[in-house]
Amino acid sequence: MESPNRRLIRPPLADSKDRPASASRTAAIQKKQAPPETTNAENFYYVKQMQTKTPIVVILQDGEELHGVIEWYDKLCLKLTRTEGPNLLVFKSYIKYIYKQED
């Protein structure tokens, strides 16, 4: 016959929430911080290419190649200075990829 006043092996969750956690346990359970929204790697790349006036090739979404030097950039576009033809303002959304021009 079982006793009606039997205690559970584990306390209910409500009881454990009321008790403060120890410092060592809290440190082990700390949440990971979310990664930053932007790493600024793109900005560092553009600044370096602008300072060294590195000739680059910009490949657009439709496959067209543009050759020139990045004069400035902002959140949405790049200004490409070209020796052959007019300077261009290229929207970043139309760029497929960029690479350094080989001599």
MOSUL-V687204 format. One record per residue. N is the residue number from 1. PSI is psi in whole degrees, 0 to 359 (999 if undefined). D_FIRST is the distance of its C-alpha to the first C-alpha in whole Angstrom. Layout:
[[N	PSI	D_FIRST] [N	PSI	D_FIRST]]
This chain:
[[1	135	0] [2	149	4] [3	135	7] [4	343	9] [5	35	12] [6	135	12] [7	146	15] [8	154	17] [9	319	19] [10	138	22] [11	156	24] [12	157	25] [13	326	29] [14	323	30] [15	321	29] [16	333	31] [17	330	34] [18	331	34] [19	138	34] [20	143	38] [21	151	38] [22	160	40] [23	319	43] [24	324	43] [25	323	40] [26	319	42] [27	325	45] [28	335	44] [29	359	42] [30	142	46] [31	147	47] [32	142	50] [33	145	53] [34	148	54] [35	154	58] [36	151	61] [37	321	62] [38	143	66] [39	348	67] [40	12	70] [41	322	71] [42	317	73] [43	317	75] [44	320	76] [45	312	77] [46	316	80] [47	316	81] [48	316	82] [49	326	83] [50	316	85] [51	321	86] [52	356	88] [53	48	89] [54	126	88] [55	130	89] [56	163	86] [57	128	85] [58	121	83] [59	124	82] [60	169	81] [61	327	79] [62	3	82] [63	353	83] [64	139	86] [65	134	87] [66	131	88] [67	138	90] [68	196	90] [69	138	89] [70	120	86] [71	316	88] [72	169	85] [73	161	82] [74	197	79] [75	327	76] [76	338	77] [77	169	80] [78	146	83] [79	119	87] [80	117	88] [81	125	92] [82	148	94] [83	327	97] [84	96	98] [85	176	97] [86	158	96] [87	151	93] [88	147	90] [89	112	87] [90	125	84] [91	136	81] [92	331	78] [93	340	76] [94	355	79] [95	128	78] [96	309	77] [97	167	77] [98	141	80] [99	161	81] [100	137	84] [101	132	87] [102	145	88] [103	999	92]]
